[in-house]
Amino acid sequence: MMENMSATPQGLCEFIDASPSPFHACETAAARLRAAGFTELSESQPWPASGDHFAVRAGSLIAWRSGGDTGAPFRVVGAHTDSPNLRVKQHPDRFVSGWQVVALQPYGGAWLNSWLDRDLGISGRLSVRRGDTVTHQLVKIDEPILRVPQLAIHLAEDRKAVELNPQRHVNAVWGAGSGARSFPAYVAERAGVDVEDVLGADLMTHDITPSRLVGAEGDLLSAPRLDNQATCYAGLEALLAAPPSGVTPVLVLFDHEEVGSQSGHGAQSDLLLTVLERLTLAAGGGREDFLRRLPESMVASGDMAHATHPNYPERHEPGHLIEVNAGPVLKVQPNLRYATDGRTAAAFALACGQAGVALQRYEHRADLPCGSTIGPMTAARTGIPTVDVGAAQLAMHSAREVMGSSDVAAYSAALAAFLSPA
């Protein structure tokens, strides 16, 4: 069946390549929403009673299709726009041993060795003074300007491994010689602004190698930031493909999941709860109507899942083989690192059946610490029953990751069915 065929492997590659930072991910999603007839709203302005709309708060975005029914339950797909990477320090310029160096700092649980010896570009946001106001301008330098060099094996104390110190060993070279160049001035010049007008900067590195299909049959997809832009893209296409039903479909893309979500626009913020209440109020309902909608609502917390690794099968739960190109993954963890329980698992299983896609079920080894998602905090913050789901991948948190190419459409189809239950 898989009615939602608007999500494609090539579409995911294009989304990721256009979105090297959370701010760009929101911009890419917003452009897709506008093309589909959605209108952007400001959180500081009154909202209409119904229609297809979205709002952006820094590196987070929330979109919805509302028919103005104050009693319709919400069906929410949640994801996150940020990925582990190396971010530029506020005073980045260094001159070390004849090299011009940019000081970097790991963001989130970056697998540091995967960032070595890669051609890196710069992306993010500049906060720029323009007269008496400040504007926020995106910057994207998709060129090989930075490189974090590996230590030669001949110089290592232990030739089997080099332990990377995040303060000393992940800074990037960007030139040679004693020329006193300013990296902030370089970025400002590339952005077309005066460096003295840059009052703040949120800059990060990204691997500039394009996303692409790989493997002899093209059945694998190699890309940076699959965790979790694969869900951002699948959820976006799911919202656009979901047919009208008796629920209000919502897509929310949070920033800062990789560092705990505790920010003004992370999953621990008021973003989702405030928007859901405003949709009720704008349609003429009251707080009582809003509170009555929540128990019948449901959230699918979408984040990527661990495929069973062929070189490390012993690191996985032996009873839960997870394969790529074998359908979406339902994630369960009894100590609530994932928010899934029996009722929400059943809802997602029904969605997969409605979409005609296979369902896999994941549990983490009991003797290994399990990562978490926006699921538990969203459930606690809103009181809405939540299920944790994903698509299978290898090399999570590496600078470059891999998933199954056919899982893109299957994952999005299941999310579309979840947003529009039969």
Salt bridges, closest charged atoms under 4 A:
GLU40 OE1 - ARG34 NH2 2.70
GLU43 OE1 - ARG57 NH2 2.61
ASP52 OD2 - ARG65 NH2 3.14
ASP82 OD1 - HIS80 ND1 3.04
ASP119 OD1 - ARG147 NH1 2.76
ASP142 OD2 - LYS140 NZ 3.66
ASP142 OD1 - HIS206 NE2 2.74
GLU143 OE2 - ARG190 NH2 2.73
ASP197 OD1 - ARG129 NE 3.52
ASP202 OD2 - ARG125 NH2 3.28
ASP207 OD2 - ARG118 NH1 3.19
ASP207 OD2 - ARG400 NH1 3.45
ASP227 OD1 - HIS80 NE2 3.36
ASP227 OD2 - HIS397 NE2 3.31
GLU237 OE2 - ARG32 NE 2.79
ASP255 OD2 - HIS256 NE2 3.51
ASP255 OD2 - HIS265 NE2 3.65
GLU257 OE1 - HIS80 NE2 3.18
GLU258 OE2 - HIS80 NE2 3.78
GLU258 OE1 - HIS397 NE2 3.17
ASP270 OD1 - ARG57 NH1 2.94
GLU277 OE2 - ARG287 NH1 2.87
ASP303 OD2 - HIS80 NE2 3.21
ASP341 OD2 - ARG343 NE 2.90
ASP367 OD1 - ARG365 NE 2.84
